């Protein structure tokens, strides 16, 4: 197995968990871009947004149902940003679908 996020799901690589259930895992980014930077991933390997299908989209819906709870538990009462990078031009560095929750300070409008 060469996917670092799959290794985190399997417990081969430790992480600071923010949330976990049978289908998804949320953990703190080791290179945070904001005071709060949590990654939310499906436990099943989906390479990117481009890999979302009718067969696996339910786990993506579940992620978006849980993101507000994860953000609230992290103290993000004034708002947060959710980002998913897709492909090399978007700087997706890990080929496993993941959503960044960023917050903990006022974010700029700059997106690129």
NORGIBEL-V543451 format. One line per field, one symbol per residue. phi: phi as a letter, one per 30 degrees, with the letter a starting at -180 (. if undefined). Layout:
phi=???
This chain:
phi=.cddddddedidbdbcdcaabdcbbbbdddbdcaecbcccbddddbdaedcdbddcddddddedddedddddddiddckaccbbdbjddcidccdbeabdccajadddddcb
